Amino acid sequence: MTVTSAARPARPRRWAAGLAWTLWVLGMVGLAAVPWLDRLLRQAGRPDLVQLTLDTFWPVLGMVSGATVGAVLASRRPRHPVGWLLLALALSLIATAAAAQYLIWGLLVRPGALPAARSVALCYPATGFTALALIGFIMLLTPTGSLPSPRWRWWARGTVAAPVVLLLVGTLAGGPLDPRYQALGGPFDLRGRGGLLLVANQLALAVTTLGVVVAAGSLVGRFRRARGTERLQLRWVAWAAVMVALAGVVVLAALAIGVPGATTLQGGLRAAHRPAGVGLCRGGARAWPAAAAELQPGGGRGDAGGGGGVPAGPAPHPAGGGPALQPPRL
C-alpha cells in the first residue's frame, strides 16, 4: 500500500515536469530570437528601435531567473500555481517583445510588409497588462498557493475581468493610432492613441496597476503576520513587493494628474527592477517550494488549485527549520 500511494504522484509530476520545461525552452528560444531581430533592425538603418539595450538588462535577467524558478517549482510541485504563473509571466513578456518587433517591421520599417500589423499594435498594450496582472497574482498567492482568504475571490475576478472588458471595448471601438510612440516607449506608452481607445487603455493600466499594489500590500501583510521560518522565507519577497508597490503608486499618481503613463511607469520600474528582481529570486526560491511541500499528500493541506481556501493547519518543517525543498540557487 505504501508503494502504491508513493507512486501515485509520480505520474502527474512527470508530465508536469515535461510541460514546465517545454514552456521554459519555448520562452528561451523566443528570447534568443530578439538579438537576431535587433541585428536586422540595425541593418535596416533603425538602431533606435532595437529591443535589447542596457536598460533592459535587469528585466531580462529577472525574467530568465523567474522563469527558471517557475519551471523548477512547477515540475516538482505541479499543484502550486505560482510556478505556472511565473512561466506565464515570462511568456507574456516574450510575447510583448515579439509584438513590438512585429509592429515595428509592419508599420515603421517596412510598412505593409506584414499582415494585420495594425491589429497587433492595437493589442500590444494587452501583453503588458497581462504581465502586470500575473505579477499581481504571483504576489497574491505567495507563498501558500491560495488567496489570503475567501473574501479575496471577488478582487481576483475583478482584476482579470475589468482589463479584458476595457481592452475589448477600446479595440472594437477603434480610434487614432500612432505606432511610433509604442515602438520607442513600450506597451504602456499611450500617447499615440486617442478617443475611446486611449481612455480604455488608460483605465486598464490603472486597474492592473492597482491590482499589483493591492497584491503587494497583501503579501506585506502576510509577512507581518508570519513567524519563525515562514517569516525568513518571505523576507526577500516582501521587500520586492514593497518596491513594486511604490512603483505602482507612482504610476497611479501620474495617471491621476495626466502625466503619460509610459514615462512614469518606465522610471518607477527602472528604479524597482534590480531590488525587486533580487528579492523575488532569492526569497521566492525558498518561500514557494517550502509552501508547496505542504500541498503533497500528508502535508496537512488540500489542493490549493481552487484558490481562496483556508489551510487546515501548517505542516511541520523538517528538522533544522529549513524549507522542505531547496532548488538550486539562481
The 8 nearest C-alpha neighbors of each residue, nearest first, counted from 0:
[[1, 3, 2, 4, 5, 6, 7, 8],
 [0, 2, 4, 3, 5, 6, 7, 296],
 [1, 3, 5, 0, 4, 6, 7, 9],
 [4, 2, 6, 0, 5, 1, 7, 8],
 [5, 3, 1, 7, 6, 2, 0, 8],
 [4, 6, 2, 3, 7, 1, 8, 9],
 [7, 5, 3, 9, 4, 8, 2, 10],
 [6, 8, 4, 9, 5, 3, 10, 11],
 [7, 9, 10, 6, 11, 12, 5, 4],
 [10, 8, 12, 6, 7, 11, 13, 5],
 [9, 11, 13, 12, 8, 7, 14, 6],
 [12, 10, 13, 14, 8, 9, 15, 7],
 [11, 13, 15, 9, 10, 14, 16, 8],
 [14, 12, 10, 16, 11, 15, 9, 17],
 [13, 15, 17, 16, 11, 12, 18, 10],
 [14, 16, 12, 18, 74, 13, 17, 19],
 [74, 15, 17, 19, 13, 14, 18, 12],
 [16, 18, 14, 15, 20, 19, 21, 13],
 [19, 17, 21, 15, 16, 20, 14, 22],
 [20, 18, 16, 70, 22, 21, 17, 74],
 [19, 21, 23, 22, 17, 18, 70, 24],
 [22, 20, 18, 24, 23, 19, 17, 25],
 [23, 21, 25, 19, 20, 24, 26, 18],
 [22, 24, 20, 26, 21, 25, 27, 19],
 [23, 25, 27, 21, 26, 22, 28, 20],
 [26, 24, 22, 28, 23, 27, 29, 21],
 [25, 27, 23, 29, 24, 28, 90, 22],
 [26, 28, 30, 24, 29, 25, 31, 23],
 [29, 27, 31, 25, 30, 26, 24, 32],
 [28, 30, 26, 32, 27, 31, 25, 93],
 [29, 31, 27, 32, 28, 33, 26, 93],
 [30, 32, 28, 29, 33, 27, 34, 35],
 [33, 31, 29, 35, 30, 34, 36, 28],
 [32, 34, 36, 35, 31, 30, 37, 29],
 [35, 33, 37, 36, 32, 38, 31, 51],
 [34, 36, 38, 32, 37, 33, 39, 31],
 [35, 37, 39, 33, 38, 34, 32, 40],
 [36, 38, 34, 49, 40, 39, 35, 33],
 [37, 39, 41, 35, 36, 40, 34, 42],
 [40, 38, 42, 36, 37, 41, 43, 35],
 [41, 39, 43, 37, 45, 38, 42, 46],
 [40, 42, 46, 38, 44, 45, 43, 39],
 [41, 43, 39, 40, 44, 38, 45, 46],
 [44, 42, 40, 41, 45, 39, 108, 46],
 [43, 45, 41, 42, 46, 40, 47, 39],
 [44, 46, 40, 41, 47, 43, 48, 42],
 [47, 45, 41, 48, 49, 40, 44, 37],
 [46, 48, 45, 49, 183, 41, 40, 44],
 [49, 47, 46, 45, 183, 50, 182, 40],
 [48, 50, 37, 46, 47, 51, 40, 52],
 [51, 49, 52, 48, 37, 33, 96, 55],
 [50, 52, 55, 49, 34, 53, 33, 37],
 [53, 51, 54, 55, 50, 56, 49, 37],
 [52, 54, 56, 55, 51, 57, 50, 58],
 [55, 53, 52, 56, 57, 269, 51, 58],
 [54, 56, 58, 52, 53, 57, 51, 59],
 [57, 55, 59, 53, 58, 54, 60, 52],
 [56, 58, 60, 59, 55, 61, 273, 272],
 [59, 57, 61, 55, 60, 56, 62, 272],
 [60, 58, 62, 56, 61, 57, 55, 63],
 [61, 59, 57, 63, 62, 58, 64, 56],
 [60, 62, 58, 64, 276, 59, 63, 65],
 [61, 63, 59, 65, 60, 64, 89, 66],
 [62, 64, 66, 60, 65, 61, 67, 59],
 [65, 63, 61, 67, 66, 62, 60, 68],
 [64, 66, 62, 68, 67, 63, 61, 85],
 [65, 67, 69, 86, 63, 64, 68, 85],
 [68, 66, 70, 64, 69, 65, 63, 71],
 [67, 69, 65, 71, 66, 70, 72, 64],
 [70, 68, 82, 66, 85, 72, 67, 71],
 [69, 71, 67, 19, 73, 72, 68, 20],
 [72, 70, 68, 74, 69, 73, 75, 67],
 [71, 73, 82, 69, 75, 70, 76, 74],
 [74, 72, 77, 82, 70, 76, 75, 71],
 [16, 73, 75, 71, 15, 72, 77, 76],
 [74, 76, 72, 73, 77, 71, 12, 16],
 [75, 77, 73, 72, 78, 79, 74, 291],
 [78, 76, 73, 79, 74, 15, 75, 12],
 [79, 77, 76, 80, 304, 303, 302, 294],
 [78, 80, 144, 77, 291, 76, 81, 82],
 [81, 79, 83, 82, 144, 78, 84, 304],
 [82, 80, 84, 83, 137, 79, 85, 144],
 [83, 81, 69, 73, 72, 85, 84, 80],
 [82, 84, 86, 85, 81, 80, 73, 87],
 [85, 83, 81, 87, 86, 82, 88, 80],
 [86, 84, 69, 88, 82, 83, 87, 66],
 [85, 87, 66, 83, 89, 88, 84, 69],
 [86, 88, 84, 90, 85, 89, 91, 83],
 [89, 87, 85, 91, 86, 90, 130, 133],
 [88, 90, 86, 92, 87, 91, 62, 66],
 [89, 91, 93, 87, 92, 88, 26, 94],
 [92, 90, 94, 88, 93, 89, 130, 126],
 [93, 91, 95, 89, 94, 90, 88, 96],
 [92, 94, 90, 96, 95, 91, 97, 30],
 [95, 93, 91, 97, 92, 96, 98, 90],
 [96, 94, 92, 98, 93, 126, 97, 99],
 [95, 97, 99, 93, 94, 98, 100, 92],
 [98, 96, 94, 100, 99, 95, 101, 93],
 [99, 97, 101, 95, 100, 96, 94, 102],
 [98, 100, 96, 97, 101, 102, 103, 95],
 [99, 101, 103, 97, 98, 102, 104, 96],
 [102, 100, 98, 104, 99, 103, 105, 97],
 [101, 103, 105, 116, 99, 104, 106, 100],
 [104, 102, 100, 107, 101, 106, 105, 99],
 [103, 105, 108, 101, 109, 102, 107, 106],
 [104, 106, 113, 102, 110, 116, 112, 109],
 [107, 105, 110, 102, 103, 104, 109, 108],
 [108, 106, 103, 110, 104, 109, 105, 102],
 [107, 109, 104, 110, 103, 106, 105, 43],
 [108, 110, 104, 112, 105, 107, 111, 106],
 [111, 109, 106, 105, 112, 107, 108, 104],
 [110, 112, 113, 105, 109, 106, 114, 116],
 [111, 113, 109, 105, 110, 114, 104, 106],
 [112, 114, 105, 111, 116, 115, 104, 110],
 [115, 113, 116, 112, 111, 105, 117, 118],
 [116, 114, 118, 117, 119, 113, 105, 120],
 [117, 115, 119, 105, 102, 118, 114, 113],
 [118, 116, 120, 119, 115, 121, 102, 106],
 [119, 117, 121, 115, 120, 116, 122, 123],
 [118, 120, 116, 122, 117, 121, 123, 115],
 [121, 119, 117, 123, 118, 122, 102, 116],
 [120, 122, 118, 119, 123, 117, 170, 124],
 [123, 121, 119, 125, 120, 124, 118, 170],
 [122, 124, 120, 125, 121, 119, 126, 186],
 [125, 123, 186, 127, 126, 122, 187, 128],
 [126, 124, 128, 123, 127, 122, 129, 166],
 [127, 125, 129, 95, 124, 128, 123, 91],
 [126, 128, 130, 124, 129, 125, 186, 131],
 [127, 129, 125, 131, 130, 126, 132, 124],
 [130, 128, 126, 132, 127, 131, 125, 133],
 [129, 131, 127, 133, 128, 132, 88, 91],
 [132, 130, 128, 134, 129, 133, 207, 135],
 [131, 133, 135, 129, 134, 130, 207, 128],
 [132, 134, 136, 130, 135, 131, 88, 137],
 [135, 133, 137, 131, 132, 136, 130, 138],
 [134, 136, 211, 132, 133, 214, 138, 137],
 [137, 135, 139, 133, 138, 134, 140, 132],
 [138, 136, 134, 140, 135, 139, 81, 141],
 [137, 139, 141, 135, 136, 140, 214, 215],
 [138, 140, 136, 214, 137, 141, 135, 146],
 [141, 139, 144, 145, 146, 137, 138, 136],
 [142, 140, 138, 143, 139, 144, 137, 287],
 [141, 143, 287, 286, 290, 144, 140, 233],
 [144, 142, 290, 145, 141, 140, 291, 287],
 [143, 145, 140, 79, 80, 142, 141, 303],
 [146, 144, 306, 140, 307, 143, 303, 308],
 [145, 147, 307, 148, 140, 306, 139, 151],
 [146, 148, 145, 307, 151, 149, 139, 140],
 [147, 149, 307, 146, 150, 151, 309, 308],
 [150, 148, 307, 151, 152, 308, 146, 147],
 [149, 151, 148, 152, 153, 307, 154, 147],
 [150, 152, 154, 149, 153, 148, 155, 146],
 [153, 151, 155, 154, 150, 149, 156, 307],
 [154, 152, 156, 155, 151, 157, 150, 149],
 [153, 155, 157, 151, 152, 156, 158, 150],
 [156, 154, 152, 158, 157, 153, 151, 159],
 [157, 155, 153, 159, 154, 158, 160, 152],
 [156, 158, 154, 160, 159, 155, 161, 153],
 [157, 159, 155, 156, 160, 161, 210, 154],
 [160, 158, 157, 156, 161, 162, 163, 155],
 [159, 161, 157, 163, 162, 158, 156, 164],
 [160, 162, 164, 163, 157, 159, 158, 165],
 [163, 161, 203, 165, 164, 160, 166, 159],
 [164, 162, 166, 160, 161, 165, 167, 159],
 [165, 163, 167, 161, 162, 166, 160, 168],
 [166, 164, 162, 168, 199, 167, 163, 169],
 [165, 167, 169, 163, 168, 164, 170, 162],
 [168, 166, 164, 170, 165, 169, 171, 163],
 [169, 167, 165, 171, 166, 170, 172, 164],
 [168, 170, 196, 166, 199, 172, 167, 171],
 [171, 169, 167, 173, 172, 168, 166, 121],
 [172, 170, 168, 173, 169, 167, 166, 196],
 [171, 173, 169, 170, 168, 174, 195, 196],
 [174, 172, 170, 171, 196, 169, 175, 195],
 [173, 175, 196, 194, 193, 176, 195, 172],
 [176, 174, 193, 192, 177, 173, 194, 191],
 [175, 177, 192, 191, 178, 174, 193, 121],
 [176, 178, 191, 179, 192, 180, 175, 181],
 [179, 177, 181, 180, 182, 176, 191, 120],
 [180, 178, 182, 181, 177, 183, 191, 107],
 [179, 181, 183, 182, 178, 184, 191, 188],
 [182, 180, 185, 184, 178, 183, 188, 179],
 [181, 183, 179, 180, 184, 185, 178, 103],
 [182, 184, 181, 180, 185, 48, 179, 47],
 [185, 183, 181, 188, 180, 182, 261, 186],
 [184, 186, 181, 187, 188, 183, 182, 261],
 [185, 187, 124, 188, 181, 123, 127, 184],
 [188, 186, 261, 185, 189, 124, 260, 127],
 [189, 187, 261, 184, 181, 186, 185, 190],
 [188, 190, 191, 192, 187, 197, 260, 261],
 [191, 189, 192, 188, 180, 259, 193, 197],
 [190, 192, 177, 176, 189, 180, 178, 193],
 [193, 191, 176, 197, 190, 175, 189, 196],
 [192, 194, 197, 175, 174, 196, 195, 191],
 [193, 195, 196, 197, 174, 198, 192, 175],
 [194, 196, 198, 197, 169, 199, 193, 174],
 [195, 197, 169, 194, 199, 174, 198, 173],
 [198, 196, 193, 192, 200, 195, 194, 199],
 [197, 199, 195, 201, 200, 196, 202, 194],
 [200, 198, 169, 165, 202, 196, 201, 197],
 [201, 199, 203, 197, 202, 198, 204, 196],
 [200, 202, 204, 198, 203, 199, 197, 205],
 [201, 203, 205, 199, 204, 200, 206, 198],
 [202, 204, 162, 200, 206, 201, 205, 165],
 [205, 203, 201, 207, 202, 206, 208, 200],
 [204, 206, 202, 208, 203, 207, 209, 201],
 [207, 205, 209, 203, 208, 204, 202, 210],
 [208, 206, 210, 204, 209, 205, 132, 131],
 [209, 207, 211, 205, 210, 206, 247, 204],
 [208, 210, 212, 206, 211, 207, 205, 213],
 [209, 211, 207, 213, 208, 212, 135, 214],
 [210, 212, 135, 214, 208, 209, 213, 215],
 [211, 213, 244, 209, 215, 210, 214, 247],
 [212, 214, 216, 210, 215, 211, 209, 217],
 [215, 213, 139, 217, 211, 216, 135, 212],
 [216, 214, 240, 218, 212, 213, 217, 244],
 [215, 217, 213, 219, 214, 218, 220, 212],
 [216, 218, 220, 214, 215, 219, 221, 213],
 [219, 217, 221, 215, 220, 216, 138, 237],
 [218, 220, 222, 216, 221, 237, 217, 215],
 [221, 219, 217, 223, 218, 222, 216, 224],
 [222, 220, 218, 224, 219, 223, 225, 217],
 [221, 223, 219, 225, 220, 224, 230, 233],
 [222, 224, 220, 221, 225, 219, 230, 226],
 [223, 225, 221, 222, 220, 226, 230, 219],
 [226, 224, 230, 222, 223, 229, 221, 227],
 [225, 227, 230, 229, 228, 224, 231, 223],
 [226, 228, 230, 229, 231, 225, 320, 232],
 [227, 229, 231, 230, 232, 320, 226, 321],
 [228, 230, 232, 231, 227, 225, 226, 233],
 [229, 231, 225, 226, 233, 232, 228, 227],
 [232, 230, 228, 234, 229, 233, 227, 235],
 [231, 233, 286, 229, 230, 234, 285, 282],
 [234, 232, 230, 236, 231, 235, 237, 286],
 [233, 235, 231, 237, 236, 232, 230, 238],
 [236, 234, 278, 282, 238, 237, 233, 239],
 [235, 237, 282, 279, 239, 233, 278, 238],
 [238, 236, 240, 234, 239, 219, 235, 233],
 [239, 237, 235, 241, 240, 236, 278, 234],
 [238, 240, 275, 278, 236, 242, 237, 241],
 [241, 239, 215, 237, 243, 238, 242, 244],
 [240, 242, 244, 238, 239, 243, 245, 237],
 [243, 241, 239, 245, 271, 240, 244, 275],
 [242, 244, 240, 246, 245, 241, 271, 247],
 [245, 243, 212, 247, 241, 246, 242, 215],
 [244, 246, 248, 242, 247, 243, 241, 249],
 [245, 247, 267, 243, 249, 244, 248, 268],
 [248, 246, 244, 250, 245, 249, 208, 212],
 [247, 249, 245, 251, 250, 246, 252, 244],
 [248, 250, 246, 252, 247, 251, 253, 245],
 [249, 251, 253, 247, 248, 252, 264, 263],
 [252, 250, 248, 254, 253, 249, 255, 205],
 [251, 253, 255, 249, 250, 254, 248, 256],
 [254, 252, 258, 250, 256, 255, 251, 257],
 [253, 255, 257, 251, 252, 256, 258, 260],
 [254, 256, 252, 253, 257, 251, 258, 250],
 [257, 255, 253, 254, 258, 252, 251, 259],
 [258, 256, 254, 255, 253, 259, 260, 252],
 [257, 259, 253, 254, 256, 260, 263, 262],
 [260, 258, 261, 262, 257, 190, 254, 263],
 [261, 259, 262, 263, 264, 254, 258, 187],
 [260, 262, 188, 187, 264, 263, 259, 265],
 [263, 261, 265, 264, 260, 259, 266, 188],
 [262, 264, 266, 265, 260, 261, 250, 267],
 [265, 263, 261, 267, 266, 250, 262, 260],
 [264, 266, 268, 262, 263, 267, 269, 261],
 [265, 267, 263, 269, 264, 268, 262, 270],
 [268, 266, 246, 264, 270, 269, 265, 263],
 [267, 269, 271, 265, 270, 272, 266, 264],
 [268, 270, 266, 272, 267, 271, 265, 273],
 [269, 271, 268, 267, 272, 266, 273, 246],
 [270, 272, 268, 242, 269, 275, 273, 274],
 [273, 271, 269, 275, 268, 276, 270, 274],
 [272, 274, 276, 275, 271, 57, 277, 270],
 [275, 273, 277, 276, 271, 272, 278, 239],
 [274, 276, 239, 278, 272, 277, 273, 271],
 [277, 275, 61, 279, 273, 278, 274, 272],
 [278, 276, 274, 280, 275, 279, 281, 273],
 [279, 277, 235, 239, 275, 236, 281, 276],
 [278, 280, 236, 283, 276, 282, 277, 281],
 [279, 281, 277, 283, 278, 282, 284, 276],
 [282, 280, 278, 279, 284, 283, 277, 235],
 [281, 283, 235, 236, 279, 285, 284, 278],
 [284, 282, 286, 279, 285, 280, 287, 281],
 [283, 285, 282, 281, 280, 286, 287, 68],
 [286, 284, 283, 282, 232, 287, 288, 289],
 [285, 287, 232, 283, 289, 142, 288, 233],
 [286, 288, 142, 290, 289, 283, 285, 291],
 [289, 287, 291, 290, 324, 286, 285, 292],
 [290, 288, 322, 323, 292, 286, 291, 287],
 [289, 291, 143, 287, 292, 288, 293, 142],
 [290, 292, 288, 293, 294, 289, 79, 287],
 [293, 291, 289, 294, 290, 295, 288, 323],
 [292, 294, 298, 291, 295, 290, 314, 300],
 [295, 293, 291, 292, 300, 298, 301, 302],
 [294, 296, 298, 293, 292, 297, 291, 300],
 [297, 295, 298, 294, 299, 300, 293, 301],
 [296, 298, 299, 295, 300, 293, 294, 314],
 [299, 297, 293, 295, 296, 314, 300, 294],
 [298, 300, 314, 297, 312, 293, 313, 311],
 [301, 299, 294, 298, 293, 310, 311, 302],
 [302, 300, 303, 294, 299, 310, 296, 295],
 [301, 303, 304, 294, 300, 78, 305, 295],
 [304, 302, 305, 145, 306, 144, 301, 79],
 [303, 305, 306, 302, 78, 80, 79, 145],
 [306, 304, 303, 307, 308, 302, 145, 146],
 [307, 305, 145, 304, 146, 308, 303, 144],
 [306, 308, 146, 149, 148, 145, 152, 309],
 [307, 309, 306, 145, 149, 310, 148, 303],
 [308, 310, 148, 311, 307, 149, 147, 145],
 [311, 309, 312, 300, 308, 313, 301, 299],
 [310, 312, 300, 309, 299, 313, 301, 308],
 [311, 313, 310, 299, 314, 300, 309, 298],
 [314, 312, 315, 299, 311, 310, 293, 300],
 [313, 315, 299, 298, 293, 316, 312, 300],
 [314, 316, 313, 317, 298, 293, 299, 320],
 [317, 315, 320, 323, 314, 322, 318, 321],
 [318, 316, 320, 319, 323, 321, 315, 322],
 [317, 319, 320, 316, 321, 315, 323, 322],
 [318, 320, 321, 317, 316, 322, 228, 323],
 [321, 319, 318, 316, 317, 228, 322, 227],
 [322, 320, 319, 323, 317, 316, 228, 318],
 [323, 321, 289, 324, 325, 316, 285, 320],
 [322, 324, 289, 292, 316, 317, 321, 325],
 [325, 323, 322, 288, 289, 326, 292, 285],
 [324, 326, 322, 327, 285, 323, 288, 284],
 [327, 325, 324, 328, 284, 71, 288, 285],
 [326, 328, 329, 325, 284, 68, 71, 324],
 [329, 327, 326, 284, 281, 325, 280, 68],
 [328, 327, 64, 280, 281, 68, 67, 284]]
